[in-house]
Amino acid sequence: MPEQLQDMGVLVPHFLMMRDPMILPVADRMWAKTGTNDGYIETVFSFITANVYYITDKEAFGQEEFMNMPHQVLKLGAGDCGNSAQLMVSLLFAKRVPSRMVFGYALGNSHRWVEALYKGQWVAFDTTTGDMFPTSEREKRGYDALFNVTPYSFALAKLPMVPPLFLP
């Protein structure tokens, strides 16, 4: 497992990056358009899939793994799966929407995506592909979660996870 964690870029403090204060005005503007958790999730997901294009860290920064702060991903309009997933979970966290970034594999490749409480169930949102599906369909779709990260917690995905607490 340790070599998998290193491969996933865990040495970067993702949970701290999710608390990017420069994302708050963007979250406020998006929330004003919806006013509900489900509507906000849809707005954030649609915005990211339409405005943040995929580029590998190697192509963009000449490094195998490079994490931008969420506001930097917005400014660039580009990033890899980790960057776009972190942007989404940061925007959701800013409005206290229960969510987590998931580190794992999709179709055999190292990958990151977001899971959020949407319409009463946990739903996976893949900001790279634009796919969304109930987390109960993960395996059927070729997704294998290794661990979940929220701004306040880190947990192995194979264990039952309590929804994250959002405290000020």
C-alpha positions in Angstrom: 0.0 0.0 0.0 2.7 2.6 0.7 4.0 2.6 -2.9 0.4 3.1 -4.1 0.0 6.1 -1.7 3.2 7.6 -3.0 2.0 7.0 -6.6 -1.2 8.9 -5.8 0.7 12.0 -4.7 -0.4 11.7 -1.0 2.7 13.6 0.1 0.9 16.8 -0.9 -1.3 18.1 1.9 -4.6 17.9 0.0 -6.8 18.5 3.0 -5.2 21.9 3.5 -5.5 22.8 -0.1 -9.2 22.2 0.0 -9.5 25.2 2.4 -8.5 27.7 -0.2 -10.0 31.0 1.0 -9.6 32.6 -2.4 -12.4 30.2 -3.7 -15.0 31.7 -1.4 -16.2 34.6 -3.7 -16.6 32.1 -6.5 -18.6 29.7 -4.3 -20.8 32.6 -3.2 -21.6 33.6 -6.8 -22.4 30.0 -7.8 -24.6 29.5 -4.6 -26.5 32.7 -5.4 -27.7 31.1 -8.6 -29.1 28.0 -7.0 -29.7 28.2 -3.2 -29.9 24.4 -2.7 -27.2 21.8 -2.2 -28.4 19.7 -5.2 -28.6 22.7 -7.5 -25.2 23.9 -6.3 -23.6 20.5 -6.9 -25.0 20.5 -10.5 -23.8 24.1 -11.1 -20.3 23.4 -9.8 -20.0 20.1 -11.7 -21.2 21.6 -15.0 -19.0 24.6 -14.6 -15.8 22.6 -14.0 -16.5 20.0 -16.8 -17.2 22.9 -19.2 -14.4 25.3 -18.2 -11.4 23.2 -16.9 -9.8 21.2 -19.6 -7.6 18.1 -18.9 -3.8 18.5 -19.1 -1.3 16.2 -17.5 1.1 17.7 -14.9 4.0 16.6 -17.1 2.6 18.6 -20.0 1.7 21.7 -18.0 4.5 21.9 -15.4 7.2 19.4 -16.5 6.6 17.3 -13.3 4.9 13.9 -12.7 2.8 15.3 -9.9 2.0 18.9 -9.3 -0.9 20.3 -7.3 -2.3 23.8 -7.8 -4.4 25.6 -5.3 -8.0 25.5 -6.4 -8.0 29.2 -7.3 -5.0 28.6 -9.5 -6.9 25.9 -11.4 -9.7 28.3 -12.0 -7.3 30.9 -13.3 -5.5 28.5 -15.6 -8.7 26.8 -16.7 -6.8 23.5 -16.8 -5.5 20.7 -14.7 -5.4 17.0 -14.3 -7.9 14.8 -12.5 -6.6 15.8 -9.1 -6.7 19.5 -9.8 -10.3 19.5 -11.1 -11.5 17.1 -8.3 -9.9 19.3 -5.7 -11.5 22.4 -7.2 -14.9 20.8 -7.1 -14.6 19.5 -3.5 -13.2 22.9 -2.4 -16.2 24.7 -3.9 -18.6 22.2 -2.3 -16.8 22.5 1.1 -17.0 26.3 0.9 -20.8 25.9 1.1 -20.8 23.0 3.6 -22.0 20.5 1.1 -21.1 17.0 2.3 -18.4 15.8 -0.1 -15.0 14.1 -0.3 -12.2 13.7 -2.8 -11.5 10.0 -3.6 -8.1 8.7 -4.6 -8.1 5.4 -6.4 -8.0 3.8 -9.8 -10.4 4.1 -12.8 -10.0 1.5 -15.5 -6.6 0.6 -14.0 -5.2 4.1 -14.0 -4.4 6.3 -11.0 -7.3 8.7 -10.7 -9.2 11.2 -8.5 -12.8 12.1 -8.4 -15.4 13.6 -6.1 -18.2 12.0 -4.1 -21.0 14.2 -2.7 -24.3 13.7 -1.0 -26.7 14.4 -4.0 -30.4 13.8 -4.0 -30.2 11.8 -0.8 -27.4 9.4 -1.8 -23.6 9.4 -2.3 -22.9 10.1 -6.0 -19.5 10.0 -7.7 -18.7 13.0 -9.9 -15.7 12.5 -12.3 -14.7 16.0 -13.3 -12.3 14.6 -15.9 -14.9 12.6 -17.9 -18.1 14.4 -16.9 -19.6 11.1 -15.6 -21.7 11.0 -12.5 -23.1 7.8 -10.9 -24.2 6.4 -7.5 -21.2 5.2 -5.5 -22.8 1.8 -5.4 -21.9 1.4 -9.1 -18.2 2.1 -8.6 -16.9 -1.4 -9.2 -19.2 -2.0 -12.1 -17.9 1.1 -13.8 -14.2 0.2 -13.2 -13.5 2.6 -10.3 -11.6 1.3 -7.3 -11.4 3.7 -4.3 -8.3 3.5 -2.1 -9.0 6.4 0.3 -11.2 9.5 0.9 -10.0 12.9 1.9 -12.1 15.8 3.3 -10.8 19.1 4.7 -10.9 17.5 8.1 -10.3 13.8 7.6 -8.4 11.0 5.8 -9.8 7.5 5.7 -9.2 4.3 3.8 -12.1 3.8 1.4 -12.4 0.1 2.1 -13.7 0.9 5.6 -17.1 2.3 6.2 -16.8 6.1 6.2 -18.9 8.3 8.3 -20.0 11.4 6.3 -17.6 14.3 7.1 -18.5 16.8 9.7 -18.4 20.4 8.6 -17.5 22.6 11.5 -16.3 26.2 11.2 
